[in-house]
């Protein structure tokens, strides 16, 4: 019987784990996960498009975007009067992929 060798795992520092805990707490919210989901598909969008898609008040969406930007999950660019958001930290996509796989009944 052959035994499978495991890939060598990388030890994570407490500092890195603390950063990931912050990210996980932020993403432990359905609307924030939906923002990541939308931005993954669209690459970048202005705030008003996110408000329309999420069907939330602009203030609520802006609050979510602000928290995610402060944690460097998202980045923003001003274009005229509009602020456009995109994903900055690709690890949030990895977390979303894990959620999708877990929900897959296979």
C-alpha positions in Angstrom: 0.0 0.0 0.0 1.5 3.3 -1.0 1.4 6.2 1.4 0.8 9.7 0.1 3.4 12.3 0.9 2.0 15.6 2.2 3.2 18.8 0.8 5.6 20.5 3.2 3.5 23.0 5.2 4.7 26.5 6.0 4.7 27.6 9.6 2.6 30.8 10.0 3.7 33.5 12.4 1.3 34.8 15.0 1.5 38.2 13.2 0.2 36.6 9.9 -2.4 34.6 11.7 -3.6 37.7 13.5 -3.9 39.5 10.1 -5.9 36.5 8.7 -8.2 36.5 11.7 -9.0 40.2 11.0 -9.8 39.2 7.3 -11.9 36.3 8.4 -13.9 38.5 10.8 -14.5 41.0 8.1 -15.6 38.4 5.6 -17.8 36.7 8.1 -20.7 38.9 6.8 -23.0 37.9 3.9 -23.0 41.4 2.3 -19.2 41.7 2.4 -18.8 38.2 0.9 -21.3 39.3 -1.8 -19.2 42.4 -2.5 -16.2 40.1 -3.1 -18.3 37.9 -5.3 -19.5 40.8 -7.4 -16.1 42.4 -7.7 -14.6 39.0 -8.7 -16.9 38.9 -11.7 -16.8 42.6 -12.6 -13.2 43.4 -11.7 -14.2 46.9 -10.6 -17.4 48.9 -10.0 -18.5 52.3 -8.8 -20.3 52.5 -5.5 -23.7 53.2 -7.0 -23.6 49.9 -9.0 -22.8 48.0 -5.8 -25.7 49.8 -4.0 -28.1 48.7 -6.8 -26.9 45.1 -6.9 -26.9 44.7 -3.1 -30.2 46.5 -2.7 -28.9 48.2 0.4 -28.8 51.9 1.4 -25.8 53.8 0.1 -24.6 54.4 3.6 -24.6 50.7 4.5 -22.6 49.8 1.3 -20.2 52.6 1.9 -19.6 51.4 5.5 -18.8 47.8 4.3 -16.5 49.2 1.6 -14.7 51.4 4.1 -14.1 48.5 6.5 -12.8 46.3 3.7 -10.6 49.1 2.3 -9.1 49.8 5.7 -8.1 46.1 5.9 -6.5 46.3 2.4 -9.0 43.9 1.0 -10.3 46.4 -1.5 -8.8 49.4 -3.2 -10.6 52.5 -4.5 -10.0 55.0 -7.3 -11.8 58.3 -7.8 -13.0 58.9 -11.3 -14.7 62.3 -11.4 -17.4 62.2 -8.8 -17.5 58.4 -8.6 -15.4 56.1 -6.5 -14.7 52.7 -8.1 -13.7 49.7 -6.0 -11.7 46.6 -6.9 -10.2 43.6 -5.1 -6.8 44.3 -3.7 -6.1 41.2 -1.6 -6.7 38.1 -3.7 -6.8 35.9 -0.6 -10.4 37.0 -0.2 -11.1 35.2 -3.4 -9.5 32.0 -2.0 -11.8 32.2 1.0 -14.8 32.6 -1.3 -13.7 29.6 -3.4 -13.5 27.5 -0.2 -17.0 28.5 0.7 -18.2 27.7 -2.8 -16.6 24.2 -2.6 -18.0 23.5 0.8 -21.5 24.4 -0.5 -21.0 22.1 -3.5 -22.9 18.8 -2.7 -20.3 16.6 -4.6 
